[in-house]
Amino acid sequence: MIYHNVIVVGGGLAGLRAAIELNRHNIKVAIISKVHPIRSHSVAAQGGINAPLGNHPRGAYDNWEKHAFDTVKGSDYLADQDAVIRMTKEAAERIYEMEHWGCPFSRTAEGKIAQRPFGGAGFPRTCYAADKTGHALLHTLYQQTVKFKQSAERNEIVIYEEWLVTNLVIEDGVCVGVIVLDIVSGRLEAFQAGAVIFATGGAGRIYGSSTNALINTGMGMAVPYWAGVPLKDMEFIQFHPTTLLGKNILITEGCRGEGGFLLNNKGERFLAKYSDSQRDMEVAPRDIIARNITREIMAGGGFDNSYVHLDLRHLGEEKIIQRLPGIRDICMEFVGVDPVTTPIPI
């Protein structure tokens, strides 16, 4: 029987950050992840992370209240408002914390953390590391967990990689541990813990078409459910509106945040038909963009009745290489399209 004070299931951004916070309080913690932490799906996040820093010229009057309002409004007023307030109040502090830990955010000419427009945001409040923000954040947090191995002041954060939690252990209605499969050897092991935290990400692979990695099967939701734990808000699964045609590869919202246009088969910015704001129509909330792309295709505005174009050509080669290098590489590698000269099929 293996014992830890707390077990965190999941080694992505949420799991690593939870483990670091527990370690701060001198709690012996272990992370159980079915992949190495830096292979978690958090690494696929591209466009950025929101916080009202006010570093963009159009964001000087941004604050946590406005961030909270945009978040609640973008959820069609269905979000848990207590959670939204907690998140938005802490957002700036968490971003600066990541900066102090070494996260290589993109910078303004003055050296501040750069911010750009994003879907549903009333101000440009998205902090980013080019178009590889998840990669930068994940490596930064992983480095923090590794650091504790050489620390005489902190307990080591133990990481069990390529281990899969299959069941909760329940005694008298209380979770006292987990049953875990060692994927490499095939053996089962019992872990005992004072508390178990699930931070396992989404379940996008239940759909035939998904930008999610193959590991996103929803096991972290299923295991507690099998043990009788009620699940909340399971209907809220977000669909990203822009993926590379035929490849199910995410094309970051950062493309539109940097000024990219969505075009129909007539070369028109068709979102103007469905939006009151000409300036911000490409950065409306994701569900709105996704619906309007579908509406345009169904109305005959799509190419081959199946896709539209994301046009970045007017941004110029220098800006694309600086701000969206990963997207350019993906497009050239998988569909032979250079966004500098050709619209992206999405």
Secondary structure by P-SEA (a helix, b strand, c coil): cccccbbbccccaaaaaaaaaaaaaccbbbbbbccccccccccccccccccccccccccccccaaaaaaaaaaaaccccaaaaaaaaaaaaaaaaaaaaaacccccccccccbbbbbccccccccccccccaaaaaaaaaaaaaaaaaccccccccccccccbbbcbbbbccccccbbbbbcccccbbbbbbcccccccccccccccccccccccccaaaaaaaaaaccccccccbbbbbccccccccccccccccccbbbbbccccccccccccccccccccccaaaaaaaaaaaaaacccccccccccccccccaaaaaaccaaaaaaaaaccccccccccccc
